[in-house]
Amino acid sequence: MLGTFGLAAVMLRNVMERQGEIAMLQAMGFTRFRIGRLIITENGVLLVWGIVLGTISALLSMLPHLLSSGADLPWQTLGITLFSVWMTGMLASVVPIIRARSVSLRDNLSAE
């Protein structure tokens, strides 16, 4: 969960650094809704890949223990936890989207 909040900070920083690009998309006719959808798609893909790779890494690191002792994984709890991390990450995408929607077209294009 802590990593998810770190992801939110990185996403917000990414949007702030790309204000000129977002303003250019607005100038080319992209609606604020489409820009928001683009940002949430980008963030969602990063989030899913992080969850998948982290889960695979954790399961691989536990593999010797699981094979030697015949331990059983709590699959339902694992699924609920991973879903909670995904939901938290997607909710954390809201702040960067709000920030992207407030990008001033005129100010950012004149600064480029």
Biopython code that builds the backbone (N, CA, C, O; Angstrom):
import numpy as np
from Bio.PDB.StructureBuilder import StructureBuilder

atoms = [
    (1, "MET", "N", (0.830, -1.192, 0.000)),
    (1, "MET", "CA", (0.000, 0.000, 0.000)),
    (1, "MET", "C", (0.877, 1.260, 0.000)),
    (1, "MET", "O", (0.543, 2.259, -0.637)),
    (2, "LEU", "N", (1.995, 1.197, 0.719)),
    (2, "LEU", "CA", (2.883, 2.353, 0.775)),
    (2, "LEU", "C", (3.427, 2.670, -0.618)),
    (2, "LEU", "O", (3.543, 3.837, -0.992)),
    (3, "GLY", "N", (3.754, 1.646, -1.372)),
    (3, "GLY", "CA", (4.235, 1.850, -2.735)),
    (3, "GLY", "C", (3.189, 2.507, -3.622)),
    (3, "GLY", "O", (3.528, 3.238, -4.553)),
    (4, "THR", "N", (1.931, 2.250, -3.338)),
    (4, "THR", "CA", (0.852, 2.846, -4.122)),
    (4, "THR", "C", (0.806, 4.358, -3.917)),
    (4, "THR", "O", (0.552, 5.108, -4.860)),
    (5, "PHE", "N", (1.049, 4.798, -2.697)),
    (5, "PHE", "CA", (1.088, 6.239, -2.450)),
    (5, "PHE", "C", (2.316, 6.865, -3.105)),
    (5, "PHE", "O", (2.268, 8.007, -3.564)),
    (6, "GLY", "N", (3.414, 6.113, -3.147)),
    (6, "GLY", "CA", (4.589, 6.575, -3.882)),
    (6, "GLY", "C", (4.279, 6.708, -5.358)),
    (6, "GLY", "O", (4.732, 7.646, -6.014)),
    (7, "LEU", "N", (3.502, 5.763, -5.882)),
    (7, "LEU", "CA", (3.083, 5.828, -7.280)),
    (7, "LEU", "C", (2.241, 7.076, -7.535)),
    (7, "LEU", "O", (2.373, 7.715, -8.578)),
    (8, "ALA", "N", (1.388, 7.415, -6.593)),
    (8, "ALA", "CA", (0.564, 8.624, -6.746)),
    (8, "ALA", "C", (1.449, 9.868, -6.827)),
    (8, "ALA", "O", (1.184, 10.767, -7.625)),
    (9, "ALA", "N", (2.490, 9.921, -6.012)),
    (9, "ALA", "CA", (3.403, 11.070, -6.055)),
    (9, "ALA", "C", (4.136, 11.133, -7.390)),
    (9, "ALA", "O", (4.320, 12.214, -7.949)),
    (10, "VAL", "N", (4.550, 9.988, -7.896)),
    (10, "VAL", "CA", (5.240, 9.949, -9.185)),
    (10, "VAL", "C", (4.284, 10.358, -10.307)),
    (10, "VAL", "O", (4.680, 11.088, -11.216)),
    (11, "MET", "N", (3.046, 9.901, -10.256)),
    (11, "MET", "CA", (2.069, 10.252, -11.287)),
    (11, "MET", "C", (1.805, 11.759, -11.288)),
    (11, "MET", "O", (1.715, 12.377, -12.349)),
    (12, "LEU", "N", (1.681, 12.340, -10.104)),
    (12, "LEU", "CA", (1.440, 13.777, -10.012)),
    (12, "LEU", "C", (2.633, 14.555, -10.563)),
    (12, "LEU", "O", (2.460, 15.536, -11.287)),
    (13, "ARG", "N", (3.827, 14.122, -10.223)),
    (13, "ARG", "CA", (5.035, 14.781, -10.741)),
    (13, "ARG", "C", (5.105, 14.655, -12.258)),
    (13, "ARG", "O", (5.482, 15.604, -12.945)),
    (14, "ASN", "N", (4.747, 13.503, -12.774)),
    (14, "ASN", "CA", (4.748, 13.272, -14.214)),
    (14, "ASN", "C", (3.800, 14.236, -14.920)),
    (14, "ASN", "O", (4.153, 14.808, -15.951)),
    (15, "VAL", "N", (2.616, 14.417, -14.380)),
    (15, "VAL", "CA", (1.643, 15.333, -14.986)),
    (15, "VAL", "C", (2.150, 16.769, -14.911)),
    (15, "VAL", "O", (1.982, 17.534, -15.861)),
    (16, "MET", "N", (2.762, 17.137, -13.806)),
    (16, "MET", "CA", (3.270, 18.498, -13.670)),
    (16, "MET", "C", (4.398, 18.770, -14.669)),
    (16, "MET", "O", (4.502, 19.874, -15.202)),
    (17, "GLU", "N", (5.231, 17.776, -14.920)),
    (17, "GLU", "CA", (6.328, 17.942, -15.871)),
    (17, "GLU", "C", (5.839, 17.948, -17.317)),
    (17, "GLU", "O", (6.522, 18.471, -18.198)),
    (18, "ARG", "N", (4.673, 17.377, -17.567)),
    (18, "ARG", "CA", (4.157, 17.269, -18.929)),
    (18, "ARG", "C", (3.068, 18.295, -19.231)),
    (18, "ARG", "O", (2.253, 18.079, -20.127)),
    (19, "GLN", "N", (3.043, 19.388, -18.512)),
    (19, "GLN", "CA", (2.004, 20.389, -18.727)),
    (19, "GLN", "C", (2.018, 20.932, -20.146)),
    (19, "GLN", "O", (0.961, 21.165, -20.732)),
    (20, "GLY", "N", (3.201, 21.136, -20.703)),
    (20, "GLY", "CA", (3.290, 21.623, -22.078)),
    (20, "GLY", "C", (2.713, 20.624, -23.066)),
    (20, "GLY", "O", (2.030, 21.002, -24.017)),
    (21, "GLU", "N", (2.991, 19.352, -22.836)),
    (21, "GLU", "CA", (2.445, 18.297, -23.699)),
    (21, "GLU", "C", (0.924, 18.234, -23.582)),
    (21, "GLU", "O", (0.227, 18.074, -24.584)),
    (22, "ILE", "N", (0.416, 18.361, -22.364)),
    (22, "ILE", "CA", (-1.032, 18.331, -22.150)),
    (22, "ILE", "C", (-1.688, 19.538, -22.824)),
    (22, "ILE", "O", (-2.759, 19.419, -23.419)),
    (23, "ALA", "N", (-1.041, 20.693, -22.725)),
    (23, "ALA", "CA", (-1.569, 21.892, -23.390)),
    (23, "ALA", "C", (-1.563, 21.701, -24.902)),
    (23, "ALA", "O", (-2.496, 22.138, -25.577)),
    (24, "MET", "N", (-0.536, 21.061, -25.446)),
    (24, "MET", "CA", (-0.479, 20.797, -26.886)),
    (24, "MET", "C", (-1.620, 19.862, -27.303)),
    (24, "MET", "O", (-2.232, 20.059, -28.353)),
    (25, "LEU", "N", (-1.902, 18.853, -26.486)),
    (25, "LEU", "CA", (-3.024, 17.959, -26.793)),
    (25, "LEU", "C", (-4.335, 18.731, -26.809)),
    (25, "LEU", "O", (-5.185, 18.492, -27.667)),
    (26, "GLN", "N", (-4.506, 19.654, -25.869)),
    (26, "GLN", "CA", (-5.717, 20.483, -25.851)),
    (26, "GLN", "C", (-5.789, 21.338, -27.108)),
    (26, "GLN", "O", (-6.857, 21.493, -27.700)),
    (27, "ALA", "N", (-4.653, 21.890, -27.510)),
    (27, "ALA", "CA", (-4.635, 22.739, -28.704)),
    (27, "ALA", "C", (-4.955, 21.940, -29.965)),
    (27, "ALA", "O", (-5.493, 22.491, -30.927)),
    (28, "MET", "N", (-4.631, 20.655, -29.969)),
    (28, "MET", "CA", (-4.900, 19.804, -31.124)),
    (28, "MET", "C", (-6.325, 19.270, -31.115)),
    (28, "MET", "O", (-6.719, 18.551, -32.033)),
    (29, "GLY", "N", (-7.105, 19.612, -30.088)),
    (29, "GLY", "CA", (-8.510, 19.237, -30.082)),
    (29, "GLY", "C", (-8.891, 18.131, -29.117)),
    (29, "GLY", "O", (-10.053, 17.729, -29.077)),
    (30, "PHE", "N", (-7.947, 17.630, -28.340)),
    (30, "PHE", "CA", (-8.284, 16.616, -27.344)),
    (30, "PHE", "C", (-9.130, 17.263, -26.257)),
    (30, "PHE", "O", (-8.787, 18.336, -25.761)),
    (31, "THR", "N", (-10.213, 16.632, -25.890)),
    (31, "THR", "CA", (-11.036, 17.144, -24.803)),
    (31, "THR", "C", (-10.379, 16.815, -23.468)),
    (31, "THR", "O", (-9.512, 15.945, -23.381)),
    (32, "ARG", "N", (-10.805, 17.520, -22.443)),
    (32, "ARG", "CA", (-10.263, 17.241, -21.106)),
    (32, "ARG", "C", (-10.596, 15.815, -20.668)),
    (32, "ARG", "O", (-9.817, 15.175, -19.962)),
    (33, "PHE", "N", (-11.757, 15.327, -21.092)),
    (33, "PHE", "CA", (-12.144, 13.952, -20.773)),
    (33, "PHE", "C", (-11.168, 12.960, -21.408)),
    (33, "PHE", "O", (-10.730, 12.014, -20.753)),
    (34, "ARG", "N", (-10.831, 13.173, -22.675)),
    (34, "ARG", "CA", (-9.901, 12.259, -23.364)),
    (34, "ARG", "C", (-8.503, 12.325, -22.770)),
    (34, "ARG", "O", (-7.818, 11.307, -22.667)),
    (35, "ILE", "N", (-8.080, 13.521, -22.378)),
    (35, "ILE", "CA", (-6.765, 13.650, -21.741)),
    (35, "ILE", "C", (-6.767, 12.926, -20.396)),
    (35, "ILE", "O", (-5.801, 12.244, -20.052)),
    (36, "GLY", "N", (-7.846, 13.073, -19.643)),
    (36, "GLY", "CA", (-7.970, 12.358, -18.375)),
    (36, "GLY", "C", (-7.964, 10.858, -18.573)),
    (36, "GLY", "O", (-7.341, 10.122, -17.808)),
    (37, "ARG", "N", (-8.669, 10.401, -19.616)),
    (37, "ARG", "CA", (-8.701, 8.967, -19.912)),
    (37, "ARG", "C", (-7.320, 8.466, -20.324)),
    (37, "ARG", "O", (-6.933, 7.352, -19.970)),
    (38, "LEU", "N", (-6.580, 9.278, -21.064)),
    (38, "LEU", "CA", (-5.220, 8.921, -21.457)),
    (38, "LEU", "C", (-4.318, 8.770, -20.234)),
    (38, "LEU", "O", (-3.546, 7.817, -20.132)),
    (39, "ILE", "N", (-4.426, 9.715, -19.320)),
    (39, "ILE", "CA", (-3.597, 9.667, -18.109)),
    (39, "ILE", "C", (-3.964, 8.475, -17.240)),
    (39, "ILE", "O", (-3.078, 7.803, -16.712)),
    (40, "ILE", "N", (-5.253, 8.201, -17.080)),
    (40, "ILE", "CA", (-5.649, 7.070, -16.239)),
    (40, "ILE", "C", (-5.258, 5.740, -16.888)),
    (40, "ILE", "O", (-4.950, 4.775, -16.189)),
    (41, "THR", "N", (-5.272, 5.688, -18.217)),
    (41, "THR", "CA", (-4.832, 4.474, -18.906)),
    (41, "THR", "C", (-3.340, 4.249, -18.698)),
    (41, "THR", "O", (-2.908, 3.136, -18.399)),
    (42, "GLU", "N", (-2.553, 5.316, -18.860)),
    (42, "GLU", "CA", (-1.111, 5.209, -18.634)),
    (42, "GLU", "C", (-0.823, 4.743, -17.215)),
    (42, "GLU", "O", (-0.035, 3.821, -17.002)),
    (43, "ASN", "N", (-1.465, 5.385, -16.250)),
    (43, "ASN", "CA", (-1.234, 5.035, -14.852)),
    (43, "ASN", "C", (-1.738, 3.634, -14.530)),
    (43, "ASN", "O", (-1.114, 2.907, -13.756)),
    (44, "GLY", "N", (-2.857, 3.260, -15.117)),
    (44, "GLY", "CA", (-3.400, 1.922, -14.885)),
    (44, "GLY", "C", (-2.485, 0.832, -15.406)),
    (44, "GLY", "O", (-2.305, -0.195, -14.753)),
    (45, "VAL", "N", (-1.905, 1.048, -16.579)),
    (45, "VAL", "CA", (-0.979, 0.062, -17.139)),
    (45, "VAL", "C", (0.249, -0.076, -16.238)),
    (45, "VAL", "O", (0.688, -1.190, -15.951)),
    (46, "LEU", "N", (0.798, 1.047, -15.796)),
    (46, "LEU", "CA", (1.957, 0.988, -14.887)),
    (46, "LEU", "C", (1.606, 0.271, -13.592)),
    (46, "LEU", "O", (2.389, -0.532, -13.086)),
    (47, "LEU", "N", (0.440, 0.563, -13.066)),
    (47, "LEU", "CA", (0.002, -0.048, -11.816)),
    (47, "LEU", "C", (-0.170, -1.553, -11.966)),
    (47, "LEU", "O", (0.293, -2.322, -11.123)),
    (48, "VAL", "N", (-0.831, -1.971, -13.033)),
    (48, "VAL", "CA", (-1.056, -3.402, -13.242)),
    (48, "VAL", "C", (0.268, -4.141, -13.425)),
    (48, "VAL", "O", (0.473, -5.209, -12.848)),
    (49, "TRP", "N", (1.175, -3.564, -14.236)),
    (49, "TRP", "CA", (2.477, -4.211, -14.422)),
    (49, "TRP", "C", (3.237, -4.297, -13.101)),
    (49, "TRP", "O", (3.890, -5.306, -12.835)),
    (50, "GLY", "N", (3.167, -3.264, -12.273)),
    (50, "GLY", "CA", (3.828, -3.298, -10.974)),
    (50, "GLY", "C", (3.264, -4.377, -10.070)),
    (50, "GLY", "O", (4.007, -5.084, -9.390)),
    (51, "ILE", "N", (1.944, -4.497, -10.067)),
    (51, "ILE", "CA", (1.305, -5.527, -9.237)),
    (51, "ILE", "C", (1.660, -6.921, -9.745)),
    (51, "ILE", "O", (1.998, -7.803, -8.956)),
    (52, "VAL", "N", (1.585, -7.120, -11.065)),
    (52, "VAL", "CA", (1.885, -8.437, -11.640)),
    (52, "VAL", "C", (3.337, -8.825, -11.372)),
    (52, "VAL", "O", (3.605, -9.929, -10.897)),
    (53, "LEU", "N", (4.269, -7.933, -11.670)),
    (53, "LEU", "CA", (5.683, -8.260, -11.471)),
    (53, "LEU", "C", (6.016, -8.438, -9.997)),
    (53, "LEU", "O", (6.804, -9.317, -9.647)),
    (54, "GLY", "N", (5.429, -7.618, -9.126)),
    (54, "GLY", "CA", (5.654, -7.772, -7.697)),
    (54, "GLY", "C", (5.104, -9.086, -7.159)),
    (54, "GLY", "O", (5.730, -9.736, -6.322)),
    (55, "THR", "N", (3.935, -9.469, -7.642)),
    (55, "THR", "CA", (3.327, -10.731, -7.205)),
    (55, "THR", "C", (4.156, -11.923, -7.673)),
    (55, "THR", "O", (4.403, -12.856, -6.909)),
    (56, "ILE", "N", (4.581, -11.884, -8.926)),
    (56, "ILE", "CA", (5.408, -12.979, -9.449)),
    (56, "ILE", "C", (6.716, -13.076, -8.672)),
    (56, "ILE", "O", (7.148, -14.176, -8.325)),
    (57, "SER", "N", (7.347, -11.943, -8.396)),
    (57, "SER", "CA", (8.594, -11.941, -7.628)),
    (57, "SER", "C", (8.383, -12.512, -6.232)),
    (57, "SER", "O", (9.191, -13.308, -5.754)),
    (58, "ALA", "N", (7.308, -12.108, -5.583)),
    (58, "ALA", "CA", (7.031, -12.614, -4.232)),
    (58, "ALA", "C", (6.758, -14.113, -4.239)),
    (58, "ALA", "O", (7.236, -14.839, -3.367)),
    (59, "LEU", "N", (5.987, -14.577, -5.226)),
    (59, "LEU", "CA", (5.699, -16.016, -5.296)),
    (59, "LEU", "C", (6.956, -16.819, -5.609)),
    (59, "LEU", "O", (7.141, -17.909, -5.069)),
    (60, "LEU", "N", (7.817, -16.296, -6.470)),
    (60, "LEU", "CA", (9.077, -16.989, -6.775)),
    (60, "LEU", "C", (9.987, -17.040, -5.554)),
    (60, "LEU", "O", (10.663, -18.043, -5.327)),
    (61, "SER", "N", (10.010, -15.970, -4.767)),
    (61, "SER", "CA", (10.857, -15.977, -3.573)),
    (61, "SER", "C", (10.318, -16.944, -2.516)),
    (61, "SER", "O", (11.085, -17.456, -1.700)),
    (62, "MET", "N", (9.020, -17.194, -2.524)),
    (62, "MET", "CA", (8.406, -18.121, -1.570)),
    (62, "MET", "C", (8.392, -19.560, -2.071)),
    (62, "MET", "O", (8.068, -20.477, -1.316)),
    (63, "LEU", "N", (8.736, -19.761, -3.318)),
    (63, "LEU", "CA", (8.623, -21.089, -3.935)),
    (63, "LEU", "C", (9.365, -22.188, -3.167)),
    (63, "LEU", "O", (8.780, -23.249, -2.950)),
    (64, "PRO", "N", (10.619, -21.995, -2.746)),
    (64, "PRO", "CA", (11.289, -23.074, -1.987)),
    (64, "PRO", "C", (10.541, -23.463, -0.714)),
    (64, "PRO", "O", (10.429, -24.645, -0.389)),
    (65, "HIS", "N", (10.034, -22.470, -0.002)),
    (65, "HIS", "CA", (9.272, -22.758, 1.220)),
    (65, "HIS", "C", (7.976, -23.493, 0.891)),
    (65, "HIS", "O", (7.600, -24.441, 1.581)),
    (66, "LEU", "N", (7.307, -23.059, -0.148)),
    (66, "LEU", "CA", (6.039, -23.684, -0.510)),
    (66, "LEU", "C", (6.242, -25.128, -0.949)),
    (66, "LEU", "O", (5.419, -25.992, -0.644)),
    (67, "LEU", "N", (7.323, -25.392, -1.657)),
    (67, "LEU", "CA", (7.582, -26.749, -2.132)),
    (67, "LEU", "C", (8.082, -27.662, -1.021)),
    (67, "LEU", "O", (7.758, -28.850, -1.015)),
    (68, "SER", "N", (8.866, -27.134, -0.079)),
    (68, "SER", "CA", (9.452, -27.990, 0.958)),
    (68, "SER", "C", (8.455, -28.340, 2.057)),
    (68, "SER", "O", (8.451, -29.468, 2.551)),
    (69, "SER", "N", (7.628, -27.404, 2.438)),
    (69, "SER", "CA", (6.735, -27.687, 3.564)),
    (69, "SER", "C", (5.305, -28.007, 3.139)),
    (69, "SER", "O", (4.473, -28.366, 3.972)),
    (70, "GLY", "N", (5.022, -27.879, 1.869)),
    (70, "GLY", "CA", (3.668, -28.133, 1.405)),
    (70, "GLY", "C", (2.685, -27.102, 1.907)),
    (70, "GLY", "O", (1.494, -27.385, 2.034)),
    (71, "ALA", "N", (3.169, -25.918, 2.191)),
    (71, "ALA", "CA", (2.309, -24.845, 2.698)),
    (71, "ALA", "C", (1.289, -24.445, 1.642)),
    (71, "ALA", "O", (1.508, -24.595, 0.440)),
    (72, "ASP", "N", (0.199, -23.946, 2.120)),
    (72, "ASP", "CA", (-0.862, -23.501, 1.222)),
    (72, "ASP", "C", (-0.946, -21.981, 1.271)),
    (72, "ASP", "O", (-0.856, -21.377, 2.340)),
    (73, "LEU", "N", (-1.118, -21.377, 0.113)),
    (73, "LEU", "CA", (-1.260, -19.924, 0.045)),
    (73, "LEU", "C", (-2.712, -19.525, 0.296)),
    (73, "LEU", "O", (-3.631, -20.195, -0.176)),
    (74, "PRO", "N", (-2.919, -18.449, 1.029)),
    (74, "PRO", "CA", (-4.287, -17.938, 1.212)),
    (74, "PRO", "C", (-4.698, -17.131, -0.029)),
    (74, "PRO", "O", (-4.618, -15.903, -0.034)),
    (75, "TRP", "N", (-5.135, -17.828, -1.069)),
    (75, "TRP", "CA", (-5.406, -17.196, -2.358)),
    (75, "TRP", "C", (-6.467, -16.114, -2.271)),
    (75, "TRP", "O", (-6.357, -15.079, -2.926)),
    (76, "GLN", "N", (-7.487, -16.346, -1.471)),
    (76, "GLN", "CA", (-8.558, -15.353, -1.363)),
    (76, "GLN", "C", (-8.045, -14.071, -0.721)),
    (76, "GLN", "O", (-8.342, -12.977, -1.200)),
    (77, "THR", "N", (-7.281, -14.196, 0.355)),
    (77, "THR", "CA", (-6.715, -13.027, 1.013)),
    (77, "THR", "C", (-5.742, -12.311, 0.090)),
    (77, "THR", "O", (-5.722, -11.081, 0.043)),
    (78, "LEU", "N", (-4.939, -13.066, -0.639)),
    (78, "LEU", "CA", (-4.005, -12.479, -1.593)),
    (78, "LEU", "C", (-4.753, -11.700, -2.675)),
    (78, "LEU", "O", (-4.362, -10.589, -3.032)),
    (79, "GLY", "N", (-5.822, -12.285, -3.187)),
    (79, "GLY", "CA", (-6.617, -11.617, -4.211)),
    (79, "GLY", "C", (-7.255, -10.336, -3.699)),
    (79, "GLY", "O", (-7.266, -9.321, -4.395)),
    (80, "ILE", "N", (-7.786, -10.382, -2.482)),
    (80, "ILE", "CA", (-8.401, -9.187, -1.891)),
    (80, "ILE", "C", (-7.355, -8.100, -1.678)),
    (80, "ILE", "O", (-7.616, -6.925, -1.935)),
    (81, "THR", "N", (-6.173, -8.489, -1.210)),
    (81, "THR", "CA", (-5.103, -7.518, -0.994)),
    (81, "THR", "C", (-4.663, -6.881, -2.300)),
    (81, "THR", "O", (-4.503, -5.663, -2.374)),
    (82, "LEU", "N", (-4.466, -7.692, -3.331)),
    (82, "LEU", "CA", (-4.032, -7.158, -4.619)),
    (82, "LEU", "C", (-5.108, -6.261, -5.230)),
    (82, "LEU", "O", (-4.793, -5.240, -5.843)),
    (83, "PHE", "N", (-6.372, -6.637, -5.066)),
    (83, "PHE", "CA", (-7.460, -5.792, -5.556)),
    (83, "PHE", "C", (-7.485, -4.466, -4.796)),
    (83, "PHE", "O", (-7.726, -3.418, -5.394)),
    (84, "SER", "N", (-7.240, -4.500, -3.493)),
    (84, "SER", "CA", (-7.208, -3.268, -2.690)),
    (84, "SER", "C", (-6.071, -2.354, -3.134)),
    (84, "SER", "O", (-6.235, -1.136, -3.202)),
    (85, "VAL", "N", (-4.926, -2.945, -3.432)),
    (85, "VAL", "CA", (-3.795, -2.151, -3.916)),
    (85, "VAL", "C", (-4.150, -1.526, -5.261)),
    (85, "VAL", "O", (-3.844, -0.358, -5.503)),
    (86, "TRP", "N", (-4.792, -2.296, -6.133)),
    (86, "TRP", "CA", (-5.186, -1.768, -7.443)),
    (86, "TRP", "C", (-6.180, -0.624, -7.288)),
    (86, "TRP", "O", (-6.039, 0.413, -7.936)),
    (87, "MET", "N", (-7.177, -0.804, -6.438)),
    (87, "MET", "CA", (-8.183, 0.250, -6.229)),
    (87, "MET", "C", (-7.548, 1.503, -5.641)),
    (87, "MET", "O", (-7.877, 2.615, -6.054)),
    (88, "THR", "N", (-6.652, 1.336, -4.691)),
    (88, "THR", "CA", (-5.973, 2.484, -4.102)),
    (88, "THR", "C", (-5.158, 3.218, -5.159)),
    (88, "THR", "O", (-5.152, 4.448, -5.197)),
    (89, "GLY", "N", (-4.479, 2.477, -6.006)),
    (89, "GLY", "CA", (-3.692, 3.081, -7.081)),
    (89, "GLY", "C", (-4.561, 3.823, -8.083)),
    (89, "GLY", "O", (-4.198, 4.909, -8.536)),
    (90, "MET", "N", (-5.698, 3.251, -8.431)),
    (90, "MET", "CA", (-6.592, 3.918, -9.374)),
    (90, "MET", "C", (-7.214, 5.166, -8.745)),
    (90, "MET", "O", (-7.398, 6.176, -9.425)),
    (91, "LEU", "N", (-7.534, 5.101, -7.464)),
    (91, "LEU", "CA", (-8.050, 6.290, -6.779)),
    (91, "LEU", "C", (-6.969, 7.367, -6.667)),
    (91, "LEU", "O", (-7.263, 8.562, -6.700)),
    (92, "ALA", "N", (-5.711, 6.925, -6.534)),
    (92, "ALA", "CA", (-4.604, 7.883, -6.480)),
    (92, "ALA", "C", (-4.405, 8.578, -7.824)),
    (92, "ALA", "O", (-3.755, 9.621, -7.887)),
    (93, "SER", "N", (-4.951, 8.020, -8.889)),
    (93, "SER", "CA", (-4.849, 8.645, -10.215)),
    (93, "SER", "C", (-5.757, 9.852, -10.353)),
    (93, "SER", "O", (-5.607, 10.641, -11.287)),
    (94, "VAL", "N", (-6.691, 10.002, -9.439)),
    (94, "VAL", "CA", (-7.650, 11.107, -9.535)),
    (94, "VAL", "C", (-6.955, 12.457, -9.391)),
    (94, "VAL", "O", (-7.271, 13.391, -10.127)),
    (95, "VAL", "N", (-6.021, 12.573, -8.462)),
    (95, "VAL", "CA", (-5.343, 13.852, -8.230)),
    (95, "VAL", "C", (-4.566, 14.307, -9.468)),
    (95, "VAL", "O", (-4.698, 15.466, -9.859)),
    (96, "PRO", "N", (-3.760, 13.441, -10.104)),
    (96, "PRO", "CA", (-3.088, 13.891, -11.332)),
    (96, "PRO", "C", (-4.058, 14.268, -12.447)),
    (96, "PRO", "O", (-3.776, 15.178, -13.226)),
    (97, "ILE", "N", (-5.189, 13.585, -12.534)),
    (97, "ILE", "CA", (-6.159, 13.912, -13.580)),
    (97, "ILE", "C", (-6.764, 15.297, -13.314)),
    (97, "ILE", "O", (-6.936, 16.088, -14.242)),
    (98, "ILE", "N", (-7.080, 15.584, -12.067)),
    (98, "ILE", "CA", (-7.599, 16.917, -11.723)),
    (98, "ILE", "C", (-6.547, 17.966, -12.048)),
    (98, "ILE", "O", (-6.872, 19.035, -12.565)),
    (99, "ARG", "N", (-5.298, 17.666, -11.749)),
    (99, "ARG", "CA", (-4.209, 18.608, -12.044)),
    (99, "ARG", "C", (-4.072, 18.805, -13.552)),
    (99, "ARG", "O", (-3.855, 19.926, -14.010)),
    (100, "ALA", "N", (-4.195, 17.732, -14.324)),
    (100, "ALA", "CA", (-4.063, 17.839, -15.773)),
    (100, "ALA", "C", (-5.210, 18.644, -16.369)),
    (100, "ALA", "O", (-5.016, 19.363, -17.350)),
    (101, "ARG", "N", (-6.382, 18.535, -15.799)),
    (101, "ARG", "CA", (-7.538, 19.270, -16.322)),
    (101, "ARG", "C", (-7.426, 20.765, -16.056)),
    (101, "ARG", "O", (-8.087, 21.565, -16.718)),
    (102, "SER", "N", (-6.598, 21.145, -15.096)),
    (102, "SER", "CA", (-6.465, 22.567, -14.781)),
    (102, "SER", "C", (-5.308, 23.218, -15.531)),
    (102, "SER", "O", (-4.981, 24.378, -15.278)),
    (103, "VAL", "N", (-4.690, 22.489, -16.443)),
    (103, "VAL", "CA", (-3.572, 23.041, -17.208)),
    (103, "VAL", "C", (-4.074, 24.176, -18.089)),
    (103, "VAL", "O", (-5.039, 24.019, -18.837)),
    (104, "SER", "N", (-3.412, 25.310, -17.991)),
    (104, "SER", "CA", (-3.786, 26.475, -18.791)),
    (104, "SER", "C", (-3.157, 26.363, -20.173)),
    (104, "SER", "O", (-1.934, 26.311, -20.311)),
    (105, "LEU", "N", (-3.993, 26.327, -21.177)),
    (105, "LEU", "CA", (-3.527, 26.170, -22.548)),
    (105, "LEU", "C", (-2.624, 27.324, -22.957)),
    (105, "LEU", "O", (-1.524, 27.093, -23.459)),
    (106, "ARG", "N", (-3.058, 28.541, -22.756)),
    (106, "ARG", "CA", (-2.310, 29.715, -23.209)),
    (106, "ARG", "C", (-0.971, 29.850, -22.482)),
    (106, "ARG", "O", (0.056, 30.081, -23.120)),
    (107, "ASP", "N", (-0.973, 29.708, -21.163)),
    (107, "ASP", "CA", (0.254, 29.889, -20.399)),
    (107, "ASP", "C", (1.309, 28.841, -20.746)),
    (107, "ASP", "O", (2.491, 29.165, -20.863)),
    (108, "ASN", "N", (0.891, 27.600, -20.909)),
    (108, "ASN", "CA", (1.855, 26.537, -21.158)),
    (108, "ASN", "C", (2.351, 26.508, -22.593)),
    (108, "ASN", "O", (3.500, 26.136, -22.832)),
    (109, "LEU", "N", (1.534, 26.883, -23.538)),
    (109, "LEU", "CA", (2.003, 26.903, -24.917)),
    (109, "LEU", "C", (2.941, 28.085, -25.162)),
    (109, "LEU", "O", (3.872, 27.976, -25.960)),
    (110, "SER", "N", (2.709, 29.206, -24.491)),
    (110, "SER", "CA", (3.592, 30.345, -24.677)),
    (110, "SER", "C", (4.929, 30.121, -23.990)),
    (110, "SER", "O", (5.920, 30.741, -24.376)),
    (111, "ALA", "N", (4.988, 29.253, -22.982)),
    (111, "ALA", "CA", (6.237, 28.972, -22.290)),
    (111, "ALA", "C", (7.115, 28.005, -23.075)),
    (111, "ALA", "O", (8.322, 27.946, -22.840)),
    (112, "GLU", "N", (6.542, 27.254, -23.994)),
    (112, "GLU", "CA", (7.303, 26.243, -24.746)),
    (112, "GLU", "C", (8.200, 26.871, -25.746)),
    (112, "GLU", "O", (8.911, 26.169, -26.465)),
]
sb = StructureBuilder()
sb.init_structure("model")
sb.init_model(0)
sb.init_chain("A")
sb.init_seg("    ")
for serial, (resi, resn, name, xyz) in enumerate(atoms, 1):
    if name == "N":
        sb.init_residue(resn, " ", resi, " ")
    sb.init_atom(name, np.array(xyz, "f"), 0.0, 1.0, " ", f" {name:<3s}", serial, name[0])
structure = sb.get_structure()
